[in-house]
Amino acid sequence: MKLEMPRFNRARVLVLGDIMLDRYWEGPAARISPEAPVPVVRVERITDRPGGAGNVALNIAALGSGARLGGCSGDDEMADSLEAMLAGAGVDCVLTRLPGQATTTKLRVISRQQQLIRLDFEDTPVTGAGAILSERLPALLEGCDALVLSDYAKGALAEPAALIAHARARAIPVLVDPKGGDFSRYRGATLLTPNLQELEAVVGPCPTEAELVSRGHQLMADLGFDALLVTRGEHGMTLLRPGREELHLPARAREVFDVTGAGDTVIAVLAAAVAAGAELPQAAALANIAAGIVVGKLGTASVSAPELRRAVQRDQGSGRGALSLEQLQVAVADARSQGERVVFTNGCFDIIHAGHVAYLEQARKLGERLVVAVNSDDSVRRLKGRGRPINPADRRMAVLAGLEAVDWVVCFTEDTPRELLQALRPEILVKGGDYAGKESVVGWEIVEGYGGEVRVLDFVDDVSTSAIVDRIRRDGETGE
């Protein structure tokens, strides 16, 4: 399956459900308590993060999508912390504070990236939350492309039928991360994302994939679901749809540090992708890749659009090589989001020789990413005259893309790379040492104008494409 990144910034998703605070106390544990056989943790860092439905909304916002969060909390310091964090992350947070109710808080004590104990502070069920969400739903749904119900069995989604019916009546897909042994509460939802244990608690044991598929299809038929995405840990995910062949997606995680919040990431990516217009197989594949990223992080975490895009590029084998300008702009933006400096150079590169290789290796050392812009065939012809280029642009680009020093290659049709420089705004523009100085480098004023740097590198003596071409022609004429 060829994966493409949806335009997440065009999607807006409403998340309803149980909102909680994930709190982490972290520090070294170098000794055992004299009072009991337990480790003593010297707490050095305290971290708060949104959990539950809040983490789903945070994941959606991290992808660049519009995220709106509706739910109930206590009227306490934990709710203050939640609202501040969510608003700071760009989430449109609409919390109803319930006096006398505690905001659900999960405290985890961690040492050396290992969770030692979890302590829960909560009042369950949260009374009145379901009625409040139903009353507010029409206003909350305004302008949204998808609805996520994030059920953690804390009371907010005790009666979700009205929420599902209202959204489906407006042709808005409803994605549910379910809890409990009664999936009939979610009748009519677009898609459910149970893990295997949750599914087996409802439909019975599924020891084989055939049994999983059979029982899953029966569940969809009984409850009117459009799809079922079963997360299966180290066995990946399985997407089921009525009348369609099942799709098994292998697990992507290379190393698992913490599965906390992985389900939140899965439904967040699914919802944002569907809201952006992606088909379910594409959305599920993206969610599977995102889950592999997030379980490699400690604690409740999210996946950004650049992280996901890079993982997709690695998966598709397109992280490097020849790109269009639009693709290159996305790649450069991703590189910058990771703090990487982009180096840019350009030329005809008609016959790649030792001088080119040495020059490109020098250029690559100036930053973390190297872009090589190549003149089109017509452009080379105008610059070099009749009989050039020797090699057409696609072949020149293929050779450059195969060099270890080169990250991305792009072709331009103009005689100079000025438009490319304005579009890409590289941190460093470099040219070979046959230039008299930086003022003779085309586009130097553009780069320095936005604060970039222009460098002229050492020239490799006695090596040039034109000299090689002349020698070939001369030898051909003499018959040598």
C-alpha positions in Angstrom: 0.0 0.0 0.0 1.4 3.4 -1.0 1.0 5.7 1.9 0.4 9.5 1.6 0.2 12.0 4.4 -3.3 13.6 4.6 -3.7 17.3 4.8 -4.2 17.2 8.6 -4.4 21.0 8.9 -7.7 20.9 7.0 -9.3 18.6 9.5 -11.2 19.5 12.7 -12.1 16.8 15.2 -14.3 16.9 18.3 -13.2 14.7 21.2 -15.7 13.8 24.0 -15.0 11.6 26.9 -13.3 11.1 30.2 -10.7 13.7 31.0 -7.9 13.0 33.4 -4.5 14.2 34.5 -1.4 12.0 34.2 1.2 13.0 36.7 4.7 11.6 36.8 7.2 11.6 39.7 10.6 10.6 38.4 14.0 10.1 40.0 16.7 7.5 40.9 16.1 4.6 43.2 19.4 3.6 44.7 18.4 1.9 47.9 15.7 -0.1 49.7 13.6 1.4 52.4 14.5 0.3 56.0 10.7 0.5 56.8 9.6 -2.1 54.1 11.1 -4.0 51.2 10.4 -1.3 48.7 12.7 1.0 46.7 13.2 4.6 47.8 12.8 7.0 44.9 14.3 10.4 45.3 11.9 12.5 43.2 13.8 14.9 41.0 11.2 15.8 38.4 7.4 16.2 38.5 5.6 16.2 35.1 1.9 16.7 34.4 0.3 15.7 31.1 -3.3 15.5 29.8 -4.6 11.9 29.9 -7.7 10.1 28.6 -9.7 12.2 26.2 -7.3 15.0 26.8 -4.4 13.0 25.5 -6.5 12.1 22.4 -7.1 15.8 21.7 -3.4 16.6 22.3 -2.4 14.0 19.7 -4.8 15.4 17.2 -3.4 18.9 17.8 0.1 17.6 17.5 -0.7 16.5 13.9 -1.7 20.0 13.0 -5.4 19.3 13.0 -8.0 21.4 14.8 -8.9 19.8 18.1 -11.9 20.6 20.3 -12.3 18.8 23.6 -15.5 18.5 25.6 -15.9 16.9 29.0 -16.2 17.2 32.7 -13.7 17.7 35.5 -13.5 18.6 39.1 -13.2 22.2 40.1 -9.7 21.9 41.5 -6.0 22.5 40.9 -5.7 19.5 38.6 -8.4 21.0 36.3 -6.5 24.3 36.2 -3.3 22.4 35.1 -5.2 20.5 32.4 -6.9 23.5 30.9 -3.6 25.5 30.8 -1.7 22.6 29.1 -4.4 21.9 26.6 -4.9 25.5 25.7 -1.1 25.9 25.3 -1.1 23.0 22.8 -3.8 24.7 20.7 -6.7 22.5 21.9 -10.1 24.3 22.0 -10.9 23.1 25.5 -14.6 23.3 26.7 -14.5 21.8 30.2 -17.5 21.7 32.6 -16.3 21.9 36.1 -18.3 19.9 38.7 -18.1 21.3 42.3 -17.3 18.6 44.8 -16.0 16.2 42.2 -12.3 15.3 42.0 -10.5 15.5 38.6 -9.3 12.0 37.9 -5.6 11.9 38.4 -3.2 9.0 37.8 0.2 9.4 39.6 3.0 7.2 38.3 6.3 6.8 40.1 9.1 6.1 37.7 12.8 5.3 38.1 15.3 4.5 35.3 12.4 4.6 32.8 10.5 1.9 34.7 7.2 2.4 36.3 7.3 1.3 39.9 3.7 2.0 41.0 0.6 3.9 40.0 -1.8 5.7 42.3 -5.2 6.7 41.2 -7.2 9.7 42.7 -10.8 9.7 41.4 -14.5 9.8 42.2 -16.4 7.4 40.0 -18.8 7.5 38.3 -18.8 11.2 37.3 -22.4 12.0 37.9 -24.3 14.2 35.4 -21.4 14.2 32.8 -23.4 12.3 30.1 -26.4 14.7 30.2 -24.1 17.7 30.1 -22.2 16.4 27.0 -25.5 15.5 25.2 -26.9 19.0 25.8 -23.7 20.7 24.5 -23.1 18.4 21.6 -24.8 20.4 18.8 -22.7 23.5 19.5 -19.5 21.5 20.0 -20.0 19.7 16.7 -20.3 22.9 14.7 -17.6 22.9 12.0 -16.1 19.5 13.0 -15.4 16.7 10.5 -15.3 13.8 12.9 -16.3 12.9 16.5 -14.2 10.8 18.8 -15.7 9.2 21.9 -12.8 8.4 24.3 -14.3 6.1 26.9 -12.3 5.3 30.0 -15.4 4.1 32.0 -15.3 7.1 34.3 -19.0 8.1 33.6 -18.8 10.8 30.8 -19.9 8.2 28.2 -22.2 6.1 30.2 -25.0 6.7 27.7 -23.4 7.5 24.3 -26.3 6.5 22.1 -27.7 10.1 21.7 -24.2 11.4 20.9 -23.7 8.8 18.2 -27.2 9.3 16.7 -26.8 13.1 16.5 -23.4 13.0 14.8 -24.4 10.3 12.3 -27.6 12.3 11.4 -25.3 15.1 10.4 -23.1 12.6 8.3 -20.2 13.1 10.8 -18.2 9.9 11.3 -18.0 8.6 15.0 -14.9 6.8 16.1 -15.0 5.1 19.5 -12.3 3.9 21.8 -14.5 1.5 23.9 -14.5 0.2 27.4 -16.4 -2.5 29.2 -18.1 -5.7 28.1 -21.2 -4.1 26.5 -20.4 -2.8 23.0 -24.1 -2.5 22.2 -23.9 1.0 23.9 -22.0 2.1 20.8 -24.5 0.8 18.3 -24.4 2.6 15.0 -20.9 4.0 15.4 -18.7 4.3 12.4 -15.7 2.5 13.8 -14.5 0.9 17.1 -10.9 0.5 18.2 -10.9 -2.2 20.8 -7.7 -4.0 21.8 -7.8 -7.8 21.5 -8.6 -8.4 25.1 -11.5 -5.9 25.0 -12.9 -7.6 21.9 -12.5 -11.1 23.4 -14.4 -10.0 26.5 -17.4 -9.2 24.2 -17.3 -11.8 21.5 -15.3 -14.7 23.1 -11.8 -16.1 22.6 -10.2 -15.5 19.2 -7.2 -17.9 19.2 -6.7 -17.6 15.4 -6.9 -14.8 12.9 -9.8 -16.7 11.1 -11.7 -16.7 14.4 -11.0 -13.0 15.0 -12.2 -12.1 11.5 -15.4 -14.2 11.8 -16.4 -12.9 15.3 -15.5 -9.4 14.3 -17.7 -9.5 11.2 -20.6 -10.9 13.3 -20.2 -8.1 15.8 -20.3 -5.4 13.1 -23.4 -7.0 11.6 -25.2 -7.2 15.0 -24.4 -3.6 16.0 -24.3 -1.7 12.8 -20.6 -0.7 12.8 -19.0 0.4 9.6 -15.6 -0.9 10.6 -13.6 -2.4 13.4 -9.9 -1.8 14.1 -8.5 -4.4 16.5 -5.2 -3.5 18.1 -3.2 -6.6 18.9 0.0 -5.6 20.6 3.1 -7.3 19.1 0.8 -8.7 16.4 -0.1 -5.3 15.0 -3.6 -4.4 14.0 -6.5 -5.8 12.0 -9.0 -3.7 10.1 -12.4 -5.3 9.4 -15.1 -3.8 7.2 -18.4 -5.5 6.0 -18.0 -7.0 2.5 -14.3 -6.2 2.4 -11.2 -8.3 2.8 -9.5 -7.9 6.2 -6.4 -5.9 6.4 -3.6 -7.1 8.8 -1.0 -4.6 9.7 2.2 -5.8 11.3 3.5 -4.1 14.5 6.0 -1.3 13.8 7.6 -0.8 17.2 11.3 -1.5 17.3 11.6 -1.1 21.1 8.8 -0.7 23.6 9.4 1.6 26.5 5.8 2.3 27.6 2.4 1.5 26.1 0.6 4.2 28.1 -1.6 6.2 25.8 -0.9 4.2 22.7 -4.6 3.6 22.2 -5.1 7.4 22.4 -2.6 7.9 19.6 -4.2 5.3 17.4 -7.7 6.8 17.5 -6.3 10.3 17.2 -4.4 9.6 14.0 -7.4 7.6 12.7 -9.8 10.4 13.4 -7.6 13.1 12.0 -6.8 11.2 8.8 -10.5 10.3 8.2 -11.5 13.9 8.9 -8.9 15.0 6.4 -10.4 12.7 3.7 -8.2 9.6 3.9 -9.7 6.2 3.2 -9.8 3.8 6.2 -7.0 1.5 5.1 -4.7 4.5 4.7 -5.8 5.9 8.0 -5.3 2.6 9.8 -1.8 2.2 8.3 -0.9 5.6 9.5 -2.3 4.9 13.0 -0.3 1.7 13.1 3.0 3.6 12.3 2.1 6.2 14.9 1.6 3.6 17.5 5.0 2.2 16.8 6.5 5.6 17.4 4.6 6.4 20.6 5.4 3.2 22.4 9.0 4.0 22.0 8.5 7.0 24.3 8.1 7.1 28.0 4.8 8.0 29.5 1.7 9.5 27.9 3.0 11.0 24.7 2.0 12.2 21.3 3.3 12.0 17.7 3.8 15.1 15.6 3.1 15.4 11.9 6.8 15.7 11.1 7.6 12.5 13.1 4.8 10.6 11.4 5.8 11.9 8.0 9.4 10.8 8.5 8.3 7.4 9.6 6.1 7.1 6.5 9.0 8.1 4.3 11.2 5.5 5.9 8.5 2.9 5.5 8.0 3.8 1.8 11.8 4.2 1.2 11.3 7.8 0.2 13.2 9.6 2.9 15.9 10.7 0.4 16.3 11.1 -3.3 14.7 13.0 -6.2 11.7 15.1 -5.1 9.4 17.6 -6.6 9.5 21.2 -5.3 6.3 20.6 -3.3 7.7 17.4 -1.7 11.0 19.1 -1.0 9.3 22.0 0.8 7.6 19.5 3.1 10.9 17.6 3.7 12.8 20.8 4.4 10.1 21.9 6.9 10.3 18.6 8.7 14.1 18.8 8.9 13.8 22.3 10.4 11.3 21.1 12.9 14.0 18.7 14.1 16.6 21.4 14.4 18.5 20.4 11.3 20.3 22.9 9.1 19.7 22.7 5.3 22.6 23.2 2.9 21.8 24.1 -0.7 23.9 23.9 -3.9 23.1 23.8 -7.6 24.7 23.1 -11.0 24.4 21.2 -14.2 26.2 18.1 -12.9 26.3 16.7 -16.5 29.0 14.1 -15.9 29.6 13.3 -12.2 33.3 13.2 -11.5 35.7 13.1 -8.5 35.5 16.9 -8.1 31.8 16.8 -7.7 31.9 14.0 -5.1 34.6 15.8 -3.0 32.7 19.1 -3.3 29.4 17.6 -2.2 31.0 15.8 0.7 32.4 19.1 1.9 29.1 20.8 1.5 27.2 18.1 3.5 29.5 18.6 6.5 28.2 22.2 6.8 24.8 21.0 8.0 22.5 18.1 8.5 20.7 18.0 5.1 22.1 18.7 1.6 19.8 19.8 -1.3 21.3 19.6 -4.8 19.4 21.6 -7.4 20.0 20.4 -11.0 19.4 22.5 -14.1 16.9 21.0 -16.6 18.0 19.9 -20.0 16.8 23.1 -21.7 18.5 25.2 -19.0 21.8 23.3 -19.5 21.5 23.8 -23.3 21.1 27.5 -22.9 24.0 27.8 -20.5 26.5 25.3 -22.1 25.5 25.4 -25.8 24.8 22.8 -28.4 25.5 19.1 -27.6 24.9 19.6 -23.9 23.8 18.0 -21.6 25.5 14.7 -22.3 23.1 13.0 -19.8 19.4 13.9 -19.5 18.1 15.4 -16.2 16.6 12.2 -14.9 19.9 10.3 -15.2 21.9 13.1 -13.6 19.4 13.3 -10.7 19.5 9.5 -10.2 23.3 9.5 -10.0 23.3 12.4 -7.5 20.6 10.8 -5.4 22.8 7.7 -5.1 25.6 9.6 -3.4 25.9 9.2 0.3 26.4 13.0 0.9 23.2 14.0 -0.9 19.8 14.0 0.8 17.5 15.5 -1.8 17.7 16.3 -5.5 15.4 18.7 -7.3 15.3 19.9 -10.9 14.7 23.5 -11.9 13.9 24.9 -15.3 15.2 28.5 -14.9 18.7 29.5 -15.7 19.4 30.4 -12.0 18.1 28.9 -8.8 16.7 32.2 -7.4 13.1 31.0 -7.2 14.2 27.8 -5.4 16.2 29.8 -2.9 13.2 32.0 -2.2 11.0 28.9 -1.8 13.3 26.8 0.4 15.3 29.5 2.3 18.2 27.2 3.1 20.4 28.0 6.0 23.6 27.7 3.9 24.2 28.3 0.2 27.4 26.8 -1.1 29.3 26.8 -4.4 32.6 25.5 -5.6 35.9 27.4 -5.4 35.9 28.5 -9.1 33.9 31.5 -7.9 35.8 34.7 -7.1 33.8 35.3 -3.9 30.4 35.1 -2.4 29.2 38.2 -4.4 29.7 36.2 -7.6 27.4 33.4 -6.4 23.9 33.7 -7.8 21.3 34.3 -5.1 23.8 35.3 -2.4 21.8 38.5 -1.6 18.6 36.4 -1.2 20.2 34.1 1.3 21.9 36.8 3.3 18.8 38.9 3.2 16.9 36.4 5.4 19.9 35.7 7.7 21.4 32.7 5.9 25.1 32.1 5.1 26.9 31.9 1.8 30.1 29.7 1.5 32.6 29.2 -1.3 34.3 25.9 -0.9 37.7 24.7 -2.1 38.1 23.9 -5.7 39.4 20.5 -6.8 42.1 21.3 -9.4 42.2 19.8 -12.9 38.7 18.4 -12.8 35.6 19.8 -14.6 32.8 18.4 -16.7 33.6 20.8 -19.6 37.3 19.6 -19.6 36.2 16.0 -19.6 33.8 16.6 -22.5 36.4 18.4 -24.5 38.9 15.6 -24.0 36.4 13.0 -25.1 35.6 15.0 -28.2 39.3 15.6 -29.0 40.2 12.0 -28.5 37.3 11.0 -30.8 38.5 13.3 -33.5 42.1 12.0 -33.4 40.9 8.4 -33.2 42.7 7.7 -30.0 
